[in-house]
Amino acid sequence: MPPTHYWIEGVHEPSPTPADFLCEDPGGGWETGAYERGTHETIARHLTEDAACAHLWQLLN
């Protein structure tokens, strides 16, 4: 899995920022989402970090 395919806020933030990527954001609860064409879209909200990580892993595979 190329490291530019995902972004985990505060943990794994590729530089330079890729144009499109999947992300996990702990801000105000756990979210998984996609950043495409300059727009962030939330795919799902999760109650726990474990649930968000599992969902991000599923999206990446």
C-alpha positions in Angstrom: 0.0 0.0 0.0 1.7 3.3 -1.1 1.8 5.7 1.9 0.2 8.4 -0.3 -3.1 6.5 -0.4 -4.1 7.5 3.1 -3.9 10.2 5.7 -4.3 9.7 9.5 -4.5 13.1 11.2 -1.6 13.7 13.5 -0.1 10.3 12.8 0.6 9.8 9.0 0.4 13.0 6.9 2.2 12.5 3.6 4.2 15.5 2.3 3.5 16.9 -0.2 -0.2 16.4 0.3 -1.5 14.0 -2.4 -4.3 15.1 -4.7 -6.6 12.2 -3.6 -6.5 10.0 -0.6 -8.6 8.1 2.1 -8.4 9.5 5.6 -9.1 9.0 9.2 -9.8 12.0 11.4 -10.2 12.0 15.2 -11.5 15.5 15.3 -14.8 15.5 17.3 -15.2 11.7 17.0 -13.7 9.3 14.5 -14.4 9.7 10.8 -13.3 7.9 7.7 -13.5 9.7 4.5 -12.1 10.5 1.1 -10.4 13.6 -0.3 -10.9 14.0 -4.0 -10.7 16.9 -6.3 -10.2 19.3 -3.4 -13.3 18.2 -1.5 -13.4 16.1 1.7 -16.3 13.7 1.9 -17.1 11.8 5.1 -17.9 8.2 4.4 -18.7 7.0 8.0 -18.5 8.2 11.6 -17.3 5.8 14.3 -17.6 5.6 18.1 -14.1 4.2 18.6 -10.7 4.5 17.1 -10.6 0.7 16.6 -13.8 0.8 14.5 -12.4 3.7 12.4 -9.1 1.9 11.8 -10.9 -1.3 10.8 -13.0 0.6 8.3 -10.1 2.5 6.9 -8.2 -0.8 6.4 -11.3 -2.2 4.6 -11.5 0.9 2.3 -7.8 0.5 1.4 -8.1 -3.1 0.5 
